[in-house]
Amino acid sequence: MIKNDDQPAVCKSSLIEQLNSLKREDEMLYNILAVDIWALAKTMDEYQPGFWASFMKNREQALKRFIDEVVKSKPVDVKRPPFLR
């Protein structure tokens, strides 16, 4: 049997190329979503002034409540140091 030493290098470069492609596609999707959200916020601000500010205020309150609930429901592990509980 003849071994081909170039095979792992070809597979590695192909894998790196696929990962880079996925990274570019992910970044493109993220940018598209950012533009969509900006357009939605801009449109809503035109129809209902102050929409974005009130949305962000509500989002901040909801996030704080969520974090409080997660902290309350987290079981206390006495074996862990206090700063990791």
Secondary structure as a PSIPRED ss2 file (coil, helix, strand):
# PSIPRED VFORMAT (PSIPRED V4.0)

   1 M C   1.000  0.000  0.000
   2 I C   1.000  0.000  0.000
   3 K C   1.000  0.000  0.000
   4 N C   1.000  0.000  0.000
   5 D C   1.000  0.000  0.000
   6 D H   0.000  1.000  0.000
   7 Q H   0.000  1.000  0.000
   8 P H   0.000  1.000  0.000
   9 A H   0.000  1.000  0.000
  10 V H   0.000  1.000  0.000
  11 C H   0.000  1.000  0.000
  12 K H   0.000  1.000  0.000
  13 S H   0.000  1.000  0.000
  14 S H   0.000  1.000  0.000
  15 L H   0.000  1.000  0.000
  16 I H   0.000  1.000  0.000
  17 E H   0.000  1.000  0.000
  18 Q H   0.000  1.000  0.000
  19 L H   0.000  1.000  0.000
  20 N H   0.000  1.000  0.000
  21 S H   0.000  1.000  0.000
  22 L H   0.000  1.000  0.000
  23 K H   0.000  1.000  0.000
  24 R H   0.000  1.000  0.000
  25 E H   0.000  1.000  0.000
  26 D H   0.000  1.000  0.000
  27 E H   0.000  1.000  0.000
  28 M H   0.000  1.000  0.000
  29 L H   0.000  1.000  0.000
  30 Y H   0.000  1.000  0.000
  31 N H   0.000  1.000  0.000
  32 I H   0.000  1.000  0.000
  33 L H   0.000  1.000  0.000
  34 A H   0.000  1.000  0.000
  35 V H   0.000  1.000  0.000
  36 D H   0.000  1.000  0.000
  37 I H   0.000  1.000  0.000
  38 W H   0.000  1.000  0.000
  39 A H   0.000  1.000  0.000
  40 L H   0.000  1.000  0.000
  41 A H   0.000  1.000  0.000
  42 K H   0.000  1.000  0.000
  43 T H   0.000  1.000  0.000
  44 M H   0.000  1.000  0.000
  45 D H   0.000  1.000  0.000
  46 E H   0.000  1.000  0.000
  47 Y H   0.000  1.000  0.000
  48 Q C   1.000  0.000  0.000
  49 P C   1.000  0.000  0.000
  50 G C   1.000  0.000  0.000
  51 F H   0.000  1.000  0.000
  52 W H   0.000  1.000  0.000
  53 A H   0.000  1.000  0.000
  54 S H   0.000  1.000  0.000
  55 F H   0.000  1.000  0.000
  56 M H   0.000  1.000  0.000
  57 K H   0.000  1.000  0.000
  58 N H   0.000  1.000  0.000
  59 R H   0.000  1.000  0.000
  60 E H   0.000  1.000  0.000
  61 Q H   0.000  1.000  0.000
  62 A H   0.000  1.000  0.000
  63 L H   0.000  1.000  0.000
  64 K H   0.000  1.000  0.000
  65 R H   0.000  1.000  0.000
  66 F H   0.000  1.000  0.000
  67 I H   0.000  1.000  0.000
  68 D H   0.000  1.000  0.000
  69 E H   0.000  1.000  0.000
  70 V H   0.000  1.000  0.000
  71 V H   0.000  1.000  0.000
  72 K H   0.000  1.000  0.000
  73 S H   0.000  1.000  0.000
  74 K C   1.000  0.000  0.000
  75 P C   1.000  0.000  0.000
  76 V C   1.000  0.000  0.000
  77 D C   1.000  0.000  0.000
  78 V C   1.000  0.000  0.000
  79 K C   1.000  0.000  0.000
  80 R C   1.000  0.000  0.000
  81 P C   1.000  0.000  0.000
  82 P H   0.000  1.000  0.000
  83 F H   0.000  1.000  0.000
  84 L H   0.000  1.000  0.000
  85 R C   1.000  0.000  0.000
